[in-house]
Amino acid sequence: MKSSFPPYLRIVLLAAALLAFPLVFTGAFYRDIGVTFLLAAISASAWNIVGGYAGQVSVGHSMFFGVGAYAPLLLYTLFGWPPIAGIPLGIAIAIALAIVIGMPTFRLTGHYFSMATIAVAELIRIFVGTWDFVGAAIGLQGPARARGWWDLTFRSELPYYYIFLAVLGIVLATTAFIERRRFGFYLRAVKASERAARSLGVSVRRTKLQALALSAAFTSVAGSLYAAKTGFIDPDSGFGILVSVQMLIVAALGGAGMLFGPLLGAAILIPLQTATNTWFGGGGSGLTYILYGGIIVLIARFEPGGLLELWHRIRPRWSRRAHAA
């Protein structure tokens, strides 16, 4: 029994819901949750390109996030340029970093690759924390007051929400485009079996490098948006391992390797994280680690494919029962 809602109608309804959210929930608290949700969905969707579709589980994506966050504020600090001018610089550095790191680390497979990405990200975090040129452990500060829209410094959450939503639309549209192209088939072939992919003529190493570079570019944009919104960045908020873990869990919870998996994961995880921080005050930040650890255990034990895969598996049973009834 087919669903009564065709795919394009579901996309339209989802887009309408996201567009209407800040107009329905007008409070600053709800809009802040919406902005945080969109930022988590952007970064997790970027991670999903290499971690979900290509099966290369990176736990060091914070290095690209941090580069994207530092670049706009560094140009502002040094030259007084608007932070928006630093976004292309962050993308360029992230892509170069992805190529430099990917060439040796993609010789590794499985958990060895994941361990290598963690090590590189931590080394970068420690180095940035001791480098005075980028503020060392103190970090960098953005413009206190907007000199124009190009500073991306707004008093209301509403402009940030729609800017983030537009970027999320670009990331999802790009992912949907490559999903149906040869490159997308190459990614899924590499994920299924690198040896089989090579036997079919797929350049495995180049495919993984291209996926990592594209993922790094979008992740750096997420970092730039984060820095523009907060107006501040330091080594822990930019390069901390919790940044990488959040991307991984959001994508895995909703469904890694699926277009809308990161959105579902972010829609579940961000309210949970906000609730723990709200209920327990400052102590709630420590519960974030417990929450992430518990989700990892549950996903690994009961549903490695995520909630969307679970839904696709049980939906035909419900449809058959409804049809029989």
C-alpha positions as CSV (number, residue, x, y, z in Angstrom):
1,M,0.0,0.0,0.0
2,K,1.5,3.3,-1.1
3,S,1.7,6.3,1.1
4,S,-1.0,9.0,0.5
5,F,1.7,11.7,0.5
6,P,4.0,11.7,-2.5
7,P,7.7,12.6,-1.8
8,Y,7.5,16.1,-3.3
9,L,4.5,16.9,-1.1
10,R,6.3,15.8,2.0
11,I,9.2,18.1,1.1
12,V,6.8,21.0,0.5
13,L,5.1,20.4,3.9
14,L,8.5,20.2,5.6
15,A,9.7,23.4,4.0
16,A,6.4,25.1,5.0
17,A,6.7,24.0,8.6
18,L,10.3,25.2,8.9
19,L,9.4,28.6,7.3
20,A,6.5,29.0,9.6
21,F,8.1,27.9,12.8
22,P,9.5,31.3,14.0
23,L,6.3,33.0,13.0
24,V,4.2,30.6,15.1
25,F,6.6,30.3,18.0
26,T,7.6,34.0,18.5
27,G,9.3,33.8,21.8
28,A,13.1,34.3,21.9
29,F,13.6,30.9,23.6
30,Y,11.8,29.0,20.9
31,R,13.6,30.9,18.1
32,D,16.9,30.2,19.8
33,I,16.0,26.5,19.8
34,G,15.1,26.7,16.1
35,V,18.4,28.4,15.2
36,T,20.4,25.8,17.2
37,F,18.4,23.0,15.5
38,L,19.2,24.4,12.1
39,L,22.9,24.7,12.9
40,A,23.0,21.1,14.1
41,A,21.2,19.9,11.0
42,I,23.6,21.8,8.7
43,S,26.7,20.4,10.4
44,A,25.3,16.9,10.6
45,S,24.2,17.0,7.0
46,A,27.7,18.0,6.0
47,W,29.1,15.1,8.0
48,N,26.6,12.8,6.5
49,I,28.1,13.2,3.0
50,V,31.4,11.4,4.0
51,G,30.3,9.6,7.2
52,G,26.8,8.4,6.1
53,Y,27.0,8.0,2.3
54,A,30.6,7.0,2.0
55,G,30.8,5.2,5.3
56,Q,34.0,7.0,6.5
57,V,33.2,7.7,10.1
58,S,35.1,10.8,11.0
59,V,35.2,11.8,14.6
60,G,37.4,14.9,13.9
61,H,35.1,17.1,11.9
62,S,35.4,19.8,14.5
63,M,38.7,20.7,12.7
64,F,36.7,22.0,9.7
65,F,34.0,23.6,11.9
66,G,36.7,25.4,13.9
67,V,38.5,26.6,10.8
68,G,35.2,28.0,9.5
69,A,34.5,29.7,12.8
70,Y,38.0,31.2,13.2
71,A,38.4,32.6,9.7
72,P,35.7,35.3,9.8
73,L,36.6,36.6,13.2
74,L,40.4,36.5,12.4
75,L,39.9,38.8,9.4
76,Y,37.8,41.1,11.5
77,T,40.4,41.2,14.2
78,L,43.3,41.8,11.9
79,F,41.8,44.1,9.2
80,G,38.4,45.1,10.4
81,W,36.7,43.2,7.5
82,P,33.1,42.1,7.9
83,P,32.9,38.5,9.1
84,I,31.0,37.5,6.0
85,A,34.2,38.1,4.0
86,G,36.0,35.3,6.0
87,I,33.5,32.6,4.9
88,P,35.3,31.9,1.6
89,L,38.6,31.8,3.4
90,G,37.3,29.3,5.8
91,I,36.0,27.1,3.0
92,A,39.3,27.2,1.2
93,I,41.3,26.3,4.3
94,A,38.9,23.5,5.2
95,I,39.2,22.0,1.7
96,A,43.0,22.2,1.7
97,L,43.0,20.7,5.2
98,A,40.7,17.9,4.1
99,I,43.0,17.0,1.2
100,V,46.2,17.1,3.3
101,I,44.7,15.0,6.0
102,G,42.6,12.7,3.8
103,M,45.5,11.6,1.6
104,P,47.4,9.7,4.4
105,T,44.4,8.8,6.6
106,F,42.3,7.2,3.9
107,R,44.9,4.5,3.7
108,L,43.3,3.4,7.0
109,T,39.9,1.8,7.3
110,G,37.3,1.2,9.9
111,H,38.0,2.4,13.4
112,Y,41.6,3.2,12.6
113,F,40.4,6.0,10.4
114,S,38.1,7.3,13.1
115,M,41.0,7.3,15.6
116,A,43.2,9.1,13.2
117,T,40.7,11.9,12.7
118,I,40.3,12.3,16.5
119,A,44.0,12.6,16.9
120,V,44.4,15.2,14.2
121,A,41.5,17.3,15.5
122,E,42.9,17.2,19.1
123,L,46.3,18.2,17.8
124,I,44.8,21.2,16.0
125,R,42.8,22.2,19.0
126,I,45.9,22.1,21.3
127,F,48.0,24.1,18.7
128,V,45.3,26.8,18.3
129,G,45.0,27.0,22.0
130,T,48.7,28.0,22.3
131,W,48.9,30.2,19.2
132,D,48.8,33.9,20.1
133,F,48.1,34.9,16.5
134,V,44.6,33.5,16.8
135,G,44.0,34.5,20.4
136,A,45.4,31.3,22.0
137,A,43.1,30.0,24.8
138,I,41.2,33.3,25.0
139,G,39.9,33.1,21.5
140,L,38.6,35.8,19.1
141,Q,35.8,38.4,19.4
142,G,33.6,39.6,16.7
143,P,32.0,43.1,16.2
144,A,30.0,44.2,19.2
145,R,27.6,46.3,17.1
146,A,26.7,45.9,13.5
147,R,28.2,48.3,11.0
148,G,25.8,46.9,8.4
149,W,24.0,43.7,7.5
150,W,27.3,42.2,6.2
151,D,28.5,41.9,9.9
152,L,25.7,39.4,10.4
153,T,25.2,40.9,13.9
154,F,21.5,41.0,14.7
155,R,19.6,41.6,17.9
156,S,16.8,39.3,16.9
157,E,17.1,35.5,16.3
158,L,14.8,35.8,13.2
159,P,17.4,36.8,10.6
160,Y,19.8,34.1,11.8
161,Y,17.0,31.6,11.5
162,Y,16.2,32.3,7.9
163,I,19.9,32.6,7.0
164,F,20.6,29.2,8.5
165,L,17.5,27.8,6.9
166,A,18.7,28.9,3.5
167,V,22.1,27.3,4.0
168,L,20.4,24.1,5.1
169,G,18.4,24.1,2.0
170,I,21.6,24.5,-0.1
171,V,23.3,21.6,1.7
172,L,20.2,19.3,1.3
173,A,19.8,20.2,-2.3
174,T,23.4,19.5,-3.0
175,T,23.2,16.2,-1.2
176,A,20.0,15.2,-3.1
177,F,21.7,16.1,-6.4
178,I,24.7,13.9,-5.8
179,E,22.5,11.1,-4.5
180,R,21.1,10.6,-7.9
181,R,24.3,11.1,-9.9
182,R,27.3,8.8,-10.6
183,F,29.2,10.3,-7.6
184,G,26.4,9.2,-5.3
185,F,26.5,5.7,-6.5
186,Y,30.3,5.6,-6.1
187,L,29.9,6.8,-2.5
188,R,27.4,4.0,-1.7
189,A,29.6,1.4,-3.5
190,V,32.6,2.5,-1.4
191,K,30.5,2.2,1.8
192,A,29.3,-1.3,0.8
193,S,32.7,-2.7,-0.1
194,E,35.8,-0.9,-1.1
195,R,37.2,-4.0,-2.7
196,A,34.1,-4.6,-4.8
197,A,34.1,-0.9,-5.8
198,R,37.6,-1.1,-7.1
199,S,36.8,-4.2,-9.1
200,L,34.0,-2.1,-10.8
201,G,36.5,0.6,-11.7
202,V,35.7,3.1,-9.0
203,S,38.7,5.2,-7.8
204,V,38.1,4.7,-4.2
205,R,40.7,7.0,-2.8
206,R,39.7,9.9,-5.1
207,T,36.0,9.4,-4.3
208,K,36.6,9.5,-0.6
209,L,38.8,12.6,-0.9
210,Q,36.1,14.4,-2.9
211,A,33.5,13.4,-0.4
212,L,35.6,14.7,2.5
213,A,36.4,17.9,0.7
214,L,32.7,18.6,0.0
215,S,31.8,17.7,3.6
216,A,34.6,19.9,5.0
217,A,33.4,22.9,2.9
218,F,29.9,22.7,4.2
219,T,31.1,22.1,7.8
220,S,33.3,25.2,7.7
221,V,30.2,27.2,6.6
222,A,28.4,25.9,9.7
223,G,31.3,27.0,11.8
224,S,31.2,30.5,10.2
225,L,27.5,30.8,10.9
226,Y,28.1,29.7,14.5
227,A,30.8,32.4,15.0
228,A,28.7,35.1,13.3
229,K,25.8,34.3,15.7
230,T,27.7,34.0,18.9
231,G,30.3,36.7,18.0
232,F,33.0,34.8,19.8
233,I,35.0,31.6,19.3
234,D,37.7,29.8,21.4
235,P,39.5,26.4,20.9
236,D,37.0,24.4,22.9
237,S,33.8,25.7,21.2
238,G,35.4,25.5,17.8
239,F,37.7,22.5,17.8
240,G,36.4,20.6,20.9
241,I,35.6,16.9,20.4
242,L,32.0,17.4,21.6
243,V,31.4,19.4,18.3
244,S,32.4,16.3,16.3
245,V,30.5,13.9,18.5
246,Q,27.3,16.0,18.1
247,M,27.5,15.8,14.3
248,L,28.0,12.1,14.4
249,I,25.2,11.4,16.8
250,V,22.7,13.7,15.1
251,A,23.2,12.0,11.8
252,A,23.3,8.5,13.3
253,L,20.2,9.0,15.4
254,G,18.1,10.1,12.5
255,G,19.7,7.9,9.9
256,A,23.2,8.2,8.5
257,G,23.3,7.9,4.7
258,M,19.7,9.3,4.4
259,L,18.9,12.8,3.1
260,F,16.6,13.8,6.0
261,G,18.2,11.6,8.7
262,P,20.2,14.6,10.2
263,L,17.0,16.7,10.4
264,L,15.2,14.0,12.4
265,G,18.2,13.5,14.6
266,A,18.6,17.3,15.3
267,A,14.8,17.6,15.9
268,I,15.1,15.0,18.7
269,L,18.5,15.7,20.2
270,I,18.6,19.5,20.3
271,P,15.3,19.9,22.4
272,L,16.6,17.1,24.7
273,Q,20.0,18.9,25.1
274,T,18.2,22.2,25.7
275,A,15.9,20.7,28.3
276,T,18.7,19.2,30.3
277,N,20.6,22.5,30.3
278,T,17.4,24.3,31.3
279,W,16.3,21.9,34.1
280,F,19.7,21.5,35.7
281,G,21.2,25.0,35.0
282,G,25.0,25.0,34.6
283,G,25.2,21.4,35.7
284,G,23.2,20.4,32.6
285,S,26.2,20.8,30.4
286,G,27.8,17.8,32.0
287,L,24.7,15.8,31.4
288,T,25.3,16.3,27.6
289,Y,28.1,13.8,27.7
290,I,25.9,11.3,29.5
291,L,23.1,11.9,27.0
292,Y,25.4,11.5,24.0
293,G,26.9,8.3,25.5
294,G,23.5,6.8,26.2
295,I,22.3,7.5,22.6
296,I,25.5,5.9,21.2
297,V,24.8,2.8,23.2
298,L,21.2,2.6,22.2
299,I,21.8,3.1,18.5
300,A,24.7,0.6,18.4
301,R,22.6,-2.0,20.3
302,F,19.1,-1.7,18.9
303,E,19.1,0.3,15.6
304,P,22.5,1.0,13.9
305,G,20.7,2.4,10.9
306,G,18.9,5.1,12.8
307,L,15.2,6.0,13.3
308,L,14.4,6.6,9.6
309,E,15.6,3.1,8.7
310,L,13.5,1.7,11.5
311,W,10.5,3.6,10.1
312,H,11.1,2.3,6.6
313,R,11.2,-1.2,8.0
314,I,8.0,-1.1,10.1
315,R,5.9,1.1,7.8
316,P,5.1,-1.7,5.3
317,R,3.8,-3.9,8.2
318,W,1.5,-1.1,9.3
319,S,0.4,-0.5,5.8
320,R,-0.4,-4.2,5.3
321,R,-2.4,-4.4,8.5
322,A,-4.3,-1.2,7.6
323,H,-5.0,-2.6,4.2
324,A,-6.2,-5.9,5.6
325,A,-8.4,-4.2,8.1
